[in-house]
């Protein structure tokens, strides 16, 4: 019986025209950018096909995305939200940048927690804000002492500021606990720092772990979330995302809605709404595939990269592998690409603590995943 990750042959995947399969040459096996080698949720296929068949390809309108996300959040995380305090945006990156521009002044400090999704630093630079690093612990978790120090440094600049987090964390695959998020919020409040949370990977939380939104933390009442169905439902090519807040941010929402024009495409909205409202069975199957693969990677690391270290992720389909003991330098990903013809994401681009690591896209078949590590072993 096929599953979302086992429905396509390698030849079929090579025929895809998206970035994952076209960026490198045909001789390179790509396990880098966060695209899935998967089917698409039937509810999405049906909704998009219906729109195309009926010529429903005009401009997006209304609050359907916010309403669908509120329903999804209640169903999956028992989170009580109000669509009135949501704003549809074109994608998560633009959404994060727009929030920072709207909620802080030029030059304001933005704290990030490396190693972390590398566009975060680019967003800070692109918005003319000041980057402040608060590195994660060796276990890939928040370090309260480091956060307190970074928040104090930010507060000393006298321009307010924000902390931008990834929850679940990309690239380490950590799911921040309620206790960790409460500590983060308490420290942020102490120094007058507002929390901005990228929660795009939330539906990809593994068995035994519980996703907690920053919006579920009372101490973070004015936090802002930017999220999307794009990552979990493999819809990057159908752009859409959502800013989500609570009523404490009503003035922010009002002013943002009055000025912000970069809404999702109509087809993007249709696809994302269909995923959130009708994709539960599909996402459950995806998470079973990820759960299988995250444990398979343990075996593959031990077999093909002995000495490397990997802990099965708590969320996401992105494995974070520590290759520092292999003697391949700060960028083992480049070595694996040159000598093994396999493309992983290089860890050093994720910032401090990423040197000597690779990020492996596990959203593929066990056969392709195994072949990728076999190729990597050729570099040893």
PyMOL commands that set and color helices and strands:
alter all, ss='L'
color gray80, all
select helices_A, chain A and resi 10-14+19-22+42-54+64-77+83-85+92-103+119-126+144-156+178-191+202-204+214-216+218-220+247-259+266-278+280-304+324-326+332-340+347-350+366-377
alter helices_A, ss='H'
color red, helices_A
select strands_A, chain A and resi 29-30+86-89+109-112+130-133+162-166+194-198+224-227+241-244+309-310+318-322+342-343+345-346+357-361
alter strands_A, ss='S'
color yellow, strands_A
deselect
rebuild
show_as cartoon
